[in-house]
Amino acid sequence: MTGFGRAEAADETRKLTVEIKSVNNRYLDFNIRMPKSMSSLETRIRDVLKEYMTRGKVDVFITDEEQAGRASSLRYNEAMAAAYVRYMRQMAEKFGLDPSIRVSDVASAPDVFTLSEEGADAEELWRSLEPVIREAADAFRRSRTREGERLKDDLLGKLAELKELAEEVKRHEPEILTAYRERLEETLAGILADRSIDETRIAAECVVYADKICTDEECVRLLSHIRQMTDDLTNGGAVGRKLDFLAQEMNREANTTLSKAGDIVTADIGIAMKTVIEKLREQIQNIE
């Protein structure tokens, strides 16, 4: 399910900003982008976020802007600088390049100089960061809730349509059997001419045919799944995976109904049911 949340907090030394956004995904997948100084807090950040969401591909952006008066120190990595110089000389010798190396060449290489916050304490940083993460996650959850209400209304409408189709199959079944008996009697009357028709044999044949086309069990199970899905949507909560399973079972019943279709009307209804179920399955992927 898509969603977005943002929060920020600032004091005299730092300004923390957290943005959370997500797109649909069957599982919970975090992509957290944050300053290196916060890398030790990643597990805590994930644990907090899991309290607010269970599905989705979630992107989290955390920025830490330095404010005036915040003490920082410049660190020089001599071993890293020596490695750069050594490899630069090797390259110059191998490729016949100018061997002269300027200080600026080495100083501009990554990780030779790093700027770090003096006295940075993980616990102190977490005390500042956690409330901002929770505020952004609350906004994110409210955004998802609003979308969830829209999705629920759409799904309930599709379930009502599917229920009507299933009940139409049940109502139509006696008509199929009556039509089959009439066709059978007409055919036998033409074959037997003046001879009498064996009503018992016709009745037995109709029973066999009725058993082949009977979709009562499929309709009962399908209606049961529809009721269960309706209840789950109405009750709320993280029901996405359960709804996904129910949609698969609905599709199974619709396939069996379609395979048993003894006339064009039932076949058309079966196709219509599969179309609605497919729309349900696509939309359910957006549900947490």
ZINOR-V810006 format. One record per helix or strand of 3 or more residues. SS is the DSSP state (h for helix, s for strand). FROM is the first residue (numbers start at 1). LEN is the number of residues. If there is no record, write none. Layout:
# ZINOR-V810006
SS:FROM:LEN  SS:FROM:LEN
This chain:
# ZINOR-V810006
s:3:8  s:14:10  s:28:6  h:36:15  s:56:11  s:72:5  h:78:18  h:103:5  s:113:5  h:122:71  h:199:15  h:216:20  h:240:21  h:264:21
